[in-house]
């Protein structure tokens, strides 16, 4: 099943690169709860998520952003999984990037969906 969870992560990367709001929203449960490092800090439901993603894509404007995951660990049961990783967001063609730590809680209901997302900035990257 970890391969299917990794597929969710690959689709996340694709959604960011292509600024595809519909694809991004399809990865999440309707009642998702998000604790974010910026903006509102706490979001609940797809409406809040759609607003956050739309704003983020507008901030990117015409630039393209690639996402790279590192230090990925996945722990799962048949209906619940956690994924922990560092996500580096880099503007293509620029030296700018930011690395966030992510924890995802996923549930399985006719496919894996993100139920909870927590993002934070490391004070110092040590690996």
C-alpha positions as CSV (number, residue, x, y, z in Angstrom):
1,X,0.0,0.0,0.0
2,X,2.9,2.4,0.5
3,X,3.3,2.6,-3.2
4,X,-0.3,4.0,-3.4
5,X,0.6,6.6,-0.7
6,X,3.7,7.5,-2.7
7,X,1.3,8.0,-5.7
8,X,-0.6,10.6,-3.7
9,X,2.7,12.4,-3.1
10,X,3.6,12.3,-6.8
11,X,0.2,13.7,-7.6
12,X,0.8,16.5,-5.1
13,X,4.0,17.4,-6.8
14,X,2.2,17.3,-10.2
15,X,-0.6,19.6,-8.9
16,X,2.0,22.2,-7.6
17,X,4.0,22.1,-10.9
18,X,0.9,22.4,-13.1
19,X,-1.0,24.7,-10.6
20,X,-3.9,22.3,-10.9
21,X,-6.4,23.2,-8.2
22,X,-8.8,20.3,-9.1
23,X,-6.0,17.7,-8.8
24,X,-4.8,19.2,-5.5
25,X,-8.3,19.2,-4.0
26,X,-8.8,15.6,-5.2
27,X,-6.1,14.4,-2.8
28,X,-7.9,15.6,0.3
29,X,-10.9,14.5,2.4
30,X,-13.8,16.9,2.4
31,X,-13.4,17.5,6.1
32,X,-9.6,17.9,6.0
33,X,-7.9,19.7,8.9
34,X,-4.7,21.5,8.1
35,X,-2.2,23.2,10.5
36,X,0.0,25.3,8.3
37,X,3.2,27.3,8.9
38,X,1.8,30.5,7.2
39,X,-1.4,32.3,6.6
40,X,-4.3,31.2,8.7
41,X,-2.3,28.6,10.6
42,X,-5.4,26.4,10.9
43,X,-7.8,25.4,8.0
44,X,-10.8,23.2,8.1
45,X,-12.6,21.7,5.0
46,X,-12.1,21.8,1.3
47,X,-13.4,25.4,1.0
48,X,-10.6,26.7,3.2
49,X,-8.1,24.4,1.4
50,X,-9.3,25.7,-2.0
51,X,-8.8,29.3,-0.8
52,X,-5.3,28.5,0.5
53,X,-4.2,26.7,-2.7
54,X,-5.7,29.3,-5.0
55,X,-3.8,32.1,-3.1
56,X,-0.6,30.0,-3.2
57,X,-0.9,29.5,-7.0
58,X,-1.6,33.2,-7.5
59,X,1.6,34.0,-5.5
60,X,3.6,31.7,-7.8
61,X,2.1,33.7,-10.8
62,X,3.8,32.7,-14.0
63,X,6.7,30.9,-12.2
64,X,6.7,27.1,-12.0
65,X,7.5,25.4,-8.7
66,X,9.0,21.9,-8.3
67,X,8.6,19.9,-5.1
68,X,11.1,17.4,-3.9
69,X,10.5,15.1,-1.0
70,X,13.3,13.7,1.3
71,X,13.5,11.7,4.5
72,X,10.2,10.1,3.6
73,X,8.8,7.6,6.2
74,X,5.4,5.9,5.8
75,X,3.6,4.0,8.5
76,X,0.3,2.3,7.6
77,X,-2.5,0.0,8.4
78,X,-5.2,-1.1,5.9
79,X,-7.3,2.1,6.6
80,X,-4.9,4.6,8.1
81,X,-1.5,5.9,7.3
82,X,1.0,8.6,8.3
83,X,3.7,10.0,6.1
84,X,6.5,12.2,7.4
85,X,8.9,14.0,5.1
86,X,10.7,17.2,4.2
87,X,9.3,19.0,1.2
88,X,11.5,21.4,-0.8
89,X,9.6,23.9,-2.9
90,X,11.9,25.4,-5.6
91,X,11.1,28.0,-8.3
92,X,12.3,26.5,-11.6
93,X,15.1,28.6,-13.0
94,X,15.8,30.5,-9.8
95,X,17.9,29.8,-6.8
96,X,15.0,30.4,-4.4
97,X,13.6,27.5,-2.4
98,X,12.0,26.8,0.9
99,X,11.9,23.5,2.9
100,X,9.0,22.6,5.1
101,X,8.5,19.5,7.3
102,X,5.2,17.7,6.7
103,X,3.2,15.1,8.5
104,X,0.2,13.7,6.6
105,X,-2.5,11.6,8.1
106,X,-4.3,9.6,5.4
107,X,-7.4,7.4,5.5
108,X,-8.4,4.8,3.0
109,X,-11.9,4.9,1.6
110,X,-11.9,3.8,-2.0
111,X,-8.4,5.3,-2.3
112,X,-6.0,7.2,0.0
113,X,-7.0,10.7,0.9
114,X,-5.3,13.2,3.1
115,X,-7.3,13.7,6.3
116,X,-4.8,15.9,8.2
117,X,-1.8,17.9,7.2
118,X,0.7,19.6,9.4
119,X,3.5,21.8,8.0
120,X,6.3,23.5,9.8
121,X,9.6,25.2,9.1
122,X,12.7,23.6,10.6
123,X,14.8,26.1,12.5
124,X,17.9,24.5,11.1
125,X,18.1,21.7,8.6
126,X,20.4,19.1,10.0
127,X,20.4,16.4,7.3
